[in-house]
Amino acid sequence: MSDNGATVPPISVVMSCYNAERWLAESIESVLCQTWRDFEFILVDDGSTDATADIIARYAEADRRIVPISKPNTGLADSLNTGIARARGIWIARLDADDLCEPNRLASQWRCAAENVELVFIGTGLVLIDGHGRRSAVRQYPTAHRSLLAHLLTARKFPAHSSAFFRTEASRRVGGYRPRIRRAQDRDLWLRLSAVGELTSLREPLVYIRKHASQISHDEGGVRQKVDSQVAMVSYWLHQSGHPDPVDADSESFETFRHWVHRQIDADGIFARESVCSWMKQAANGAGFSRLGQIARFVLSHPASVAELGWERVFGSSLPRRLATEWMGLAADEIREGKS
């Protein structure tokens, strides 16, 4: 119970909205029609310039569970932290303003949480849809903590941000989202949550993840997302080794670290391999014997790149841990040079 006698909802759904008018109403409706009814719905308008604020206001007037928050544009991580700070629920359920969830999503995740008090994060499987809602693929993820953590640490796929269900207190304890890791703030938070509890994911696809050209993950050609993802993983390994975390350092030191990671992964060939993967996907989508012939010739002429790409897709990348070791070595060299 709260101070004024009102019942405190066990779940706080948190959605950050920035110029989200196109799909916002549909996303809101998918939350309001949940079979689990006892939740609050925190909608953070991150300084939108379209009709987002009006849509939120209309729904807030009709449903008392909605908690509208309006703020200047500061980005996704800061907006989500604002929502978490306001949340009263034991668990936070995330959903992006262009995604959808099945009616039984909250009920299923709450039931899973009740079965294991050690859990701090519960993801789900997903269905990929396009801008028109057409389905394209279904994805599932490991359910065991160690397997899911291994995926997070080796640059493999993990549950979508919009499927996340995590303990409010635990997220506050580890510092919430870190705005510096702009395009991988979810991977970074799940890794830090793994240090205080267990992770799992439901196999059932309970969210619909919309893929469209205007997604922020596509900015800078997706380069920033790849770099930030590596930064999050290297940060985890440094923390595990007891080394100071550059993400928490002053701005200049952090930017030095981020640019160093960018150079290292570029030298490792990550961007080149991603280009190979993108080309092969596009060629495969064109199907037909001519396209298949092009793919076969490409594989035969680039066997090493294709083999390495296949290995990483199945077993993950060891690069983040290696980079953490190299960064610690550089720091040790600087200390020795300073003493000499």
N, C-alpha and C positions, 0 to 999 in steps of 0.2 A: 504494500500500500504506500502511496505517496503522502506527503504532509497534509494535503487537503482532502485525504480520504479516497481519492480516485484510484482505481486499480491500475497498477503499472503493467503494461503489456510485456510479455516475455521476449518478443521479437521486435526489432526495429529495422524496417526496410529502409535502406538509404540509397537515394538516386541523385546524382549530380546532373544538372541539365544546362547545356549551353547551346543556344540557338537550335533547340531540339524539336521545333514545332511539327516537323514532318511526321514523326512516328511517336511522339510523346503520348498522345491520348491512348493509342493502342497499347503502349507499354504500361501506362498507369492502369488501364482496364485489366490487364493480365494479373496485376497485383491485387486489385480490389475484388476480383472474383475468386480468390483463393478459398479452398475449403477450410483452411485454418483461418479463423476470423480475428483472433486476438493478437493484433499487432498495431504498431504505429508506423506511419509511412512518411518519412522525412524527405521532402523534395527541396533540393538546394538549387536555386536559380543562380548560376554563376555569371551574372552580369549579361544576360542575353539581350540581344537587340531585335529579336523577332517577336513572335506571339507567345513564346514560352511562358512568360510570367502570367499572361491572361489565362492560358490553359490551366496552369497550376492553381490560380485563384478560383477558377470555375469549379474544379474538382474539390478544392479545400472547402468551399462553401457547401458542397453537397455531402461531404463525408468527413465526420469529425476525427477520423483516424489520421487524416493528413495533416502534417506539420510543415507549413511552407516557410522557407528561409530564403531571403533575397540578399545578395551580397555583390560587391564588385567582382569583376572577372580576375581570378587569381589562379585558375587552372584546376585540373581534376583532383590531384592529391590534396590540395588545401581545402577544396570544397568538401571532399569526403571526410577529412579531419573535422571540419565544421559540423558535419552531420553526426559523426561519432561522438563529438563532445556534447551534442544535444541529446543523444540517444538515451532512452531509459531502459531499453530491453537488455536481457541477459545476452542475447545473440544479435548480431548484425547480419542482415541478409542484403546482399548487393544486387543491383540490377542497373544496367546502363539504359539511357533514355531511348535507345533504338532497338533494344532487345525485348524478348517476351519470356514468360515462364508458364509452365503447365499449372493447372488449378491445384494440384496436390503437391507442388514443390515445397512450400513451407512446412506442411504437415509431415512430409517424408523426411526432411532434414531435421525437424524437431524430434521426431521419433528416433532417428539415428543418434542424435545428441544425448537423448535420455538413456541410451543403451551403453554409453561409455563416457564416464565423467572425465577421462583424460583428454578427450578431444578438444581441440581449439579451432579446428578448421574442417569444414565439410563441403566438398565440391560435388558436382554431378556430371553426368554425361550431357551431351548437347546435340542439337540439330542445327546445322548451318542453313541459313536462308538468305535469299538475295533481297534487293530493295522492294520486290513485289511480294515477298513472303513465300516464294517458291523454295522448296527443300532441295538441298544438293548433297548433303552427307550427314552421317551420324558418327559421333566420336565418343569413345569411352576412355576411362583412365584407370590407373591402378587404384585398388582399394586399401592396400596395406600401407602403413606409414612409411616404412623403409623404402618401398618401391616408389611411392609418390615423391618422397624427398630426393631420391636418386634422379627422378625426372627433372625436378626443379634445379638440381645441381649440375646437370650435364646438358643443359640447353634443349631438352626434349619437351614435347607437348605436355601441358598440365591443364587442370580444369579452368574454364573461362572465368574471367573476373565476375561476370554477371551471374555465375552459379555459386559464388562464394557465400558461405554461412560461417561466421566466426565469432568467437567469444568477445564481447565488448571489453570486459576487464583486461583480457590478455592483450588485445590490440592497443589499449591505452598503456599497458605496462611496458610494451616494447617500443612505444613512441609513435604508434600510428604510421600513416603513410609518410614517406620522405619525399617532399616535392622536388628535390634535386634529381631523383631518378624518374624523370617525367614519363617515359614511355615503357617502364617496366616496374612501376610502383607496386603492382600486385605480386609479381614474383618476389620482389624484395621483402614485402610484408610477410608473405607466407614463409619465406626462409627464416625470418626472425621469429615468427610464431612457432616454428618447429623446435626452437630452443626451449620453449616453455610448455609444450604439450604435443599432442599427436595430431597428425593430419590423416584425412581419409577422403574418399570420394564415392558417391553412389553411382552404380553402373547405369541406372536408368537415366535416359536423356530428359531432363526436366526443364531445360531452358532452350530458347531459340536464339541463336547468335546471328545477327544480321551483318552480312558482308557487303560493303558499298564503298564507292570511290572516295567519299568525303570523310572517311574515318581518320582520326588523328594519327593512328598507327601508320598511315601511309605517307605522312609528311616526311620530307627529306628522303623520299624514295625508300622509306622503311629503315634507313641507316641508323637514325637515332634510336629506334626501338632495339635494334641488334646491339648497339653499343651499350645502352642502358641495361639491357638484360645481362650482358657480360659483367658490367660494373656491379650489379646486384650479386651475382654469383661470386665474383672475386672478393667483394666485401664480406660475404658470409665466411669464406675460407680464411680471410685475414682475422676476422673476429674469433673463429674457432681456434686459431693459432695464438690468440692472445695479443695480436698485433693491433696497433691503433688503426681505426677504420677511417680511411680518407674521406668517405662520404660525410662523416661528422666533423671534418676539419674545417678550417676557414675556407672562404670561397676560392682564393687563389690556389691553395693546395689541392682542393677538390678538382678544379678545372685542370690542373697539371696531371692529376691521376686519371681523369676521364680521357684526356687527349692521349695519354700514354696507352691506355687500354685500347683506344680507337686505332692507334698505329700498330699495336701488337696484333690485333685480330685481322687487320688489313693485311699485314705481312704473313699471317698464317693462312690467308686465302679464303676466309669465311665469305667475304662479299662475292668473290669469284665463284665459289661453289653454290651460293644462293642464286647467282645468275644462271648457272647451269641448270639448277633445279627448276627455276622459273621457266626457262626455255623449254625444258622437257615436258613440263606440265602443259604449256601452251600447245606444243606439238602434239601431245597425246590427245588434247581436247579436239584437235582438228581431225583425229583418227584417219583412217583410210590408209591404203598401202604406201602411198608416196610419203606420208608423214612418218609412218612406222619405219620406212626405209631410212629416212633422215635420222631418226633416233638411233637406229642400229649403227649407222655409219658414225654418228657422233660418239656413241659408247665405245666403238672400236678404236677411234682416234684419240679418245681422252680416257683411257682405262683407269688411270690413277685417280683422277678427280672424281669419276663416277663411283669408284670403289670406296673412296674416302667418304663421299656423300652418303652412300648406302650404309656404311658402318655407323656414321653419326646418327642417322635416322633410327637405327635399331638399338645401338648401344650407348649413344650419347657422346658428348665431347669431353675430353679431359683437359681442354684448354683453360677453363677458369681456375682450376686448382694449380695448374702450372704457372699461370700468370701471378697468382697469389704468392707462390714461392719466389718467383723472379722479383716481384715488388719488395718482398721482405729482404731479398739479397741486395737490392739497390739501396734500401734504407740502411742496411748494415754497412755497406760500403761508404755511405755518406758519413756515418758515425765514426768509422775508422779514419776517414780522411780528416774529419774535424778534430780528431785527437792527435793526429800526426803533425 
